[in-house]
Amino acid sequence: MLYLSAISTSAPELNAMTREFAASKTKLRHGLLIAALVAALGFWVLFFAGALIPDHRLVGGVNLALALIVAGYAWQSSQASGLSLKLDEDGIWYKEWGFTLPWREVADIYAKGSRLNPLIALQLKDSSGFLDSLPAERVRKLKAGPYYKQPQLLLPNACADASFAELLSVLQAGLAQARKGSGQA
């Protein structure tokens, strides 16, 4: 399967209205960084803090075990990632949503959130009408999760292996191209 990183040198457009994004690798980097810090603390406690911490062997061993668990989880989640986001003529599919959002349901696409947690908001034209077309279990999971704030579906900063600005530009270009193809303004 072909994964495009959505890097463009000119105005972003969807080639043949299809663009696929691999999962972001930042989760692996963050997980391994956390594991390394916990492991370093564990080694320090185990070998150098004997006089300071009475149970230094237990505390150091628990830290090392926790570091292994975090590193293993980060590695496993990065290997199982695969395709994360797909844009095509049908709409936008995001792995965490588990469905395709048709372009005709999207009113606008814009950035929101804070500097520490930037999000891409997909403003829905009729959120209740669209959600009624989905299975009840999927709607319940969507509403309970972090990716739906009525009347918006949200894409987090690290949802795909592309920069936030590139991803936003590609999504907005896709919406414009879909509107142009359907005759909408």
C-alpha positions in Angstrom: 0.0 0.0 0.0 1.3 3.5 -0.9 1.6 6.0 1.9 2.1 9.6 0.9 3.5 12.1 3.3 1.6 15.0 1.9 4.7 17.1 1.3 4.1 19.6 -1.5 6.1 22.4 -2.9 3.2 24.4 -4.3 -0.5 24.9 -3.4 -1.7 21.6 -1.9 -4.1 19.6 -4.1 -5.3 16.1 -3.9 -3.9 14.1 -6.7 -6.8 12.2 -8.3 -8.7 13.1 -5.0 -6.8 10.4 -3.0 -4.3 10.9 -0.3 -3.3 8.4 2.4 -1.3 9.2 5.5 0.7 6.7 7.7 0.4 6.9 11.4 2.6 9.5 13.1 5.9 8.2 14.5 6.0 10.8 17.3 4.2 8.4 19.7 7.2 6.0 19.4 9.7 8.8 20.0 7.8 10.1 23.0 7.3 6.6 24.4 11.0 5.7 24.1 12.0 9.0 25.6 9.8 8.4 28.6 11.1 4.9 28.9 14.7 6.1 28.7 14.1 8.7 31.5 12.4 6.1 33.8 15.2 3.6 33.0 17.9 6.2 33.9 16.2 6.9 37.1 15.9 3.2 37.8 19.6 2.7 37.2 20.5 5.6 39.4 18.4 4.4 42.2 19.6 0.8 41.9 23.3 1.5 41.8 23.9 5.0 43.4 21.1 5.7 45.8 21.6 2.9 48.3 22.4 5.2 51.1 19.5 7.6 50.3 16.7 5.1 49.7 16.4 2.1 52.0 14.6 -0.1 49.5 16.7 1.1 46.5 16.7 -2.4 44.9 13.0 -2.6 44.9 12.4 1.0 43.7 15.1 0.7 41.0 13.8 -2.7 39.8 10.2 -1.3 39.6 11.5 1.7 37.6 13.3 -0.6 35.2 10.3 -2.9 34.8 8.1 0.1 34.1 10.6 1.4 31.5 10.5 -1.9 29.7 6.7 -1.9 29.7 6.5 1.7 28.4 9.1 0.9 25.7 7.3 -2.3 24.7 3.9 -0.6 24.5 5.4 2.3 22.4 7.1 -0.2 20.0 4.0 -2.4 19.7 1.7 0.5 19.0 4.0 2.0 16.4 4.3 -1.4 14.6 0.5 -1.8 14.5 -0.1 1.7 13.2 -0.3 1.4 9.4 -2.8 3.7 7.6 -4.1 6.4 9.9 -5.9 9.0 7.6 -7.3 8.7 4.1 -8.8 11.4 1.9 -10.5 10.4 -1.3 -13.6 11.4 -3.4 -15.9 9.8 -0.8 -14.6 11.9 2.1 -12.2 11.7 5.1 -11.5 8.4 6.9 -9.7 8.5 10.2 -8.7 5.3 12.0 -9.9 6.5 15.4 -13.4 7.4 14.1 -13.8 4.1 12.2 -16.0 5.6 9.4 -15.7 7.9 6.4 -17.0 11.5 6.8 -18.5 12.4 3.4 -17.3 15.8 2.0 -20.9 16.9 1.6 -21.3 16.8 5.5 -18.3 19.2 6.1 -19.1 22.9 6.3 -15.6 24.1 7.1 -12.1 22.9 8.1 -10.0 25.1 10.4 -7.4 25.0 13.2 -8.4 25.3 16.8 -7.1 24.3 20.2 -4.0 25.6 22.0 -0.3 25.8 21.2 0.2 22.6 23.3 -2.8 20.8 21.8 -3.5 22.0 18.3 -6.5 20.4 16.6 -8.1 20.4 13.2 -11.8 21.0 13.5 -14.1 19.7 10.8 -17.3 21.7 11.2 -20.3 19.5 10.3 -23.3 20.9 8.4 -25.8 18.8 10.3 -24.2 16.9 13.1 -27.3 15.2 14.4 -28.4 14.2 11.0 -25.0 12.7 10.1 -24.7 10.9 13.5 -28.2 9.4 13.0 -26.9 7.7 9.9 -24.1 5.9 11.9 -24.6 2.8 14.0 -25.6 3.6 17.6 -22.5 1.9 19.2 -20.2 3.9 17.0 -22.0 7.2 17.9 -21.8 6.3 21.6 -18.0 5.7 21.3 -17.5 8.8 19.3 -19.3 11.0 21.8 -17.5 9.5 24.7 -14.1 10.0 23.1 -12.0 13.1 22.5 -12.7 13.4 18.7 -16.2 14.8 18.8 -17.3 18.2 20.2 -20.7 19.0 18.8 -20.9 20.1 16.0 -17.3 19.2 15.1 -15.2 16.2 14.5 -11.6 16.7 15.6 -8.3 15.5 14.3 -5.3 15.8 16.8 -2.0 17.2 15.9 -0.2 13.8 15.6 -3.0 12.0 13.8 -0.8 11.4 10.7 2.8 11.5 9.6 2.6 15.0 8.3 3.0 18.4 9.9 0.0 20.2 11.3 0.2 23.0 8.7 0.5 20.5 5.8 -2.3 18.4 7.0 -4.6 21.4 7.4 -3.7 22.6 3.9 -4.4 19.3 2.3 -7.7 18.9 4.1 -8.8 22.4 3.1 -7.8 21.8 -0.5 -9.7 18.5 -0.5 -12.8 20.2 0.7 -12.4 23.0 -1.9 -11.9 20.4 -4.6 -14.9 18.3 -3.5 -17.1 21.4 -3.5 -15.8 22.4 -6.9 -16.6 18.9 -8.2 -20.1 18.9 -6.8 -20.9 22.5 -7.9 -21.0 23.9 -4.4 -19.7 27.4 -3.6 
